[in-house]
Amino acid sequence: MSREYYDDYRHGASRKRRKSLPGSVFNGVMLILSVATGAAMIVTLLAPFVHPGRIWIFPVLGLVAPAVYVFTLLITLYWIIRWRWRIALPLVVLLLAGLFKVPLFLKPELRRHYGEETSFGRGVITLLTFNVRSFYNDRGQWSFDGVTEVIRRVNPDIVCLQEFNRTSSKAEELDSLLSDYDRTVVMEGNRRDPVFPLALYTKYRILGKSHSILGPMKQDGQSVWVDLLVGDDTIRIFNNHLHSTAITVHDDKYLSEHQFLTDTAGGAKIKNIFRRFRDNSMLRAAQADTIARAIAATPGCKIVCGDFNDTPMSYTYRVMAQDLDDAFRASGKGYSYTFRGFMDVLRIDYVLYSEDLECLDYQVLYDVDLSDHYPVVVRLRPVKR
């Protein structure tokens, strides 16, 4: 063959090698990301089973579980398109394991019903749970009248309020406005008390109530049960407000607007946020253990609701929801979030119930901006046996 042929072949091979170099670098970066993403996915799946006091990273990744799952899915699709099954297959296995957790966050609405009013029939229990932030919205505006109007509009049979106003005068004023309801407040509290009261309003007869399940505490967080006579049945309602994450509005803005990227002290601030989140996750886990024992010791029909301040991929949720059904998982639609902040991705308010009940409907009232949480409305019905 001619010398020109070999020269052309040699130069062509060199060009191919040069062209493939950026691709090789990109694949190397993707491989590193794949390993990191796979490790993050494993930690996320294990987060509900590991006490936050052991390893701090578990509750952090549990907080952002949907983002970890989506990122893992995108990385997996890249390797499938490239036909690199040796890399893609382990990620596919992790995605399949995580698939069982997706209904805790997302319930695809396969059929939509437009303009149809749902009739639930007789014997339905309508429950509203709402962290009212002492009747101040997330802009610091007084929201007492708005909260009252929401309760009247929904007309629930049971109203569970968290972070109730500490002054007894507000409870008495709400009593007069909600004359169809009986009210029980666990503790009145005072302005120096770090613990916010819980309140329960109901149209049913109140048979009894507990003192604080968590006892006197120096940190916030509270839980109480109330027994109600519903028809011929006694139903125990657990109203809960677990310890706060202590992530402030400033922290939320600092993270969501990526201010840490240009802040010279960003590393120290991020570390401080993570430290507070870790410490408060440990406190919530301890509270959840105590409440879970009280729930497990309760025979018969029960509803557990309130502000858990933790996501479905957390130790707190797993312990609290043990042997109970989640109203969103049963009747929710779309992606559910209940906290007004942190980019509107966190579901931290729940209604759980025992097998004696069935869930007919689940709603988050996204048109209500009276707190830093949204109200959750659930309709339940006793199961006929």
C-alpha positions, 0 to 999 in steps of 0.5 A, spaced: 500 500 500 502 507 498 505 511 503 499 516 503 494 511 505 498 509 511 499 517 513 492 518 512 490 512 517 495 514 522 492 521 522 485 519 522 487 514 528 490 520 532 484 525 530 479 519 533 483 519 539 483 526 540 476 526 539 474 521 544 479 524 550 473 529 552 468 523 552 473 519 556 473 525 561 466 526 561 465 518 562 470 519 568 466 524 571 459 521 570 462 514 573 464 518 580 457 521 580 454 514 579 458 512 585 457 518 589 449 517 587 449 510 589 452 511 596 447 517 597 441 512 595 443 507 599 444 512 605 437 515 603 434 508 603 437 506 610 435 513 613 428 511 616 432 505 620 438 509 623 437 513 629 439 520 627 444 520 633 448 514 630 450 518 624 448 525 622 448 524 614 442 519 615 437 524 617 440 529 612 439 525 606 432 523 608 430 530 608 432 530 600 430 523 598 426 525 592 432 529 589 436 523 591 431 519 587 431 523 581 438 524 580 439 517 581 434 516 575 437 521 571 444 518 572 441 511 570 438 513 564 445 516 562 448 509 562 442 505 559 443 510 553 450 508 553 449 501 553 453 501 560 449 495 563 455 493 568 454 500 571 447 501 570 444 495 573 446 496 580 443 503 580 437 500 577 436 495 583 437 501 588 431 505 584 427 498 584 428 498 592 426 506 592 420 505 588 416 502 594 417 509 597 415 513 592 408 513 594 410 516 600 411 523 596 408 522 589 401 519 587 400 519 580 393 521 578 391 517 573 384 519 572 381 526 573 374 528 575 372 535 573 366 539 576 364 533 580 362 533 587 364 527 591 359 525 596 362 521 602 355 518 605 354 518 612 358 516 618 364 519 615 369 523 620 372 529 617 379 531 621 383 537 620 390 538 622 393 545 622 400 548 625 397 555 626 404 558 628 400 562 634 396 565 629 401 568 625 403 567 618 410 566 615 410 574 614 408 575 621 401 578 620 395 576 625 391 570 622 386 568 627 380 570 623 383 567 617 384 560 621 377 561 624 374 562 617 377 556 614 375 551 620 368 554 618 368 553 611 371 546 611 366 544 617 370 538 620 368 534 626 375 534 629 380 540 629 387 538 631 391 545 632 399 545 633 403 551 636 396 554 639 397 561 641 399 561 649 394 566 651 388 563 654 384 569 652 385 567 644 382 560 646 376 563 649 375 567 643 375 561 638 371 557 643 365 563 642 366 563 634 366 555 634 360 554 638 358 547 635 365 545 638 367 542 644 375 544 646 380 541 650 387 544 650 393 540 653 396 546 657 395 554 657 403 555 657 406 562 658 410 567 653 416 564 657 415 557 656 418 554 650 413 549 649 407 551 644 400 548 647 396 543 643 388 544 642 383 539 639 376 542 637 371 536 636 363 535 635 364 529 638 363 527 646 370 528 649 370 521 654 377 523 656 384 526 655 391 525 657 396 529 660 402 531 656 405 524 653 412 527 653 412 530 660 415 537 662 420 539 657 425 544 656 425 544 648 419 544 644 415 539 642 408 536 645 403 530 644 397 528 647 391 523 646 384 525 647 378 519 647 372 521 643 365 517 642 364 517 635 357 513 634 358 507 638 365 507 638 371 510 642 376 513 637 383 515 640 386 521 637 393 523 638 395 530 637 402 531 636 407 537 635 414 534 635 421 538 636 422 543 631 428 543 625 430 550 628 431 551 620 429 559 620 427 563 615 434 566 614 436 559 613 431 557 608 433 563 604 440 562 605 440 555 602 434 556 597 437 562 593 444 559 594 447 565 597 452 560 600 456 560 594 458 567 594 459 568 602 466 567 604 463 565 611 459 560 607 462 553 610 461 555 617 454 557 616 452 551 612 456 547 618 452 550 623 445 549 619 447 541 619 449 541 626 442 544 628 439 539 624 442 533 627 441 535 634 434 537 633 433 530 629 436 526 635 431 530 640 425 528 635 427 521 634 427 521 642 420 524 642 418 519 637 420 513 641 416 515 647 410 517 643 410 510 639 410 506 645 404 510 647 401 509 640 402 501 641 399 501 648 393 503 645 388 498 643 382 499 638 381 505 633 386 510 633 388 516 629 395 519 629 396 526 626 400 533 627 406 536 625 412 531 625 417 536 623 420 530 619 419 527 612 417 520 610 424 518 609 426 519 616 426 515 623 421 519 626 416 517 621 417 510 621 417 509 628 410 513 629 407 510 623 408 503 625 402 499 624 398 505 621 396 507 614 398 514 611 392 518 609 396 521 603 398 514 601 391 511 601 388 517 598 393 522 596 394 525 589 400 528 585 406 530 589 404 532 597 408 538 601 405 541 607 410 546 609 411 553 606 418 554 605 424 550 603 422 550 596 415 547 597 417 540 597 417 537 604 411 533 607 412 534 615 404 534 617 401 527 617 394 523 618 395 516 620 390 511 622 389 504 625 386 498 620 379 500 624 378 505 619 379 507 612 381 513 608 376 516 603 379 523 601 386 527 603 387 534 601 392 539 603 389 546 602 394 550 598 390 556 598 391 557 605 397 562 607 395 563 614 401 560 617 408 556 615 404 550 614 398 548 610 392 545 613 391 538 611 384 535 611 382 527 611 375 524 611 375 517 614 370 512 615 370 506 620 370 499 617 364 495 618 366 488 620 
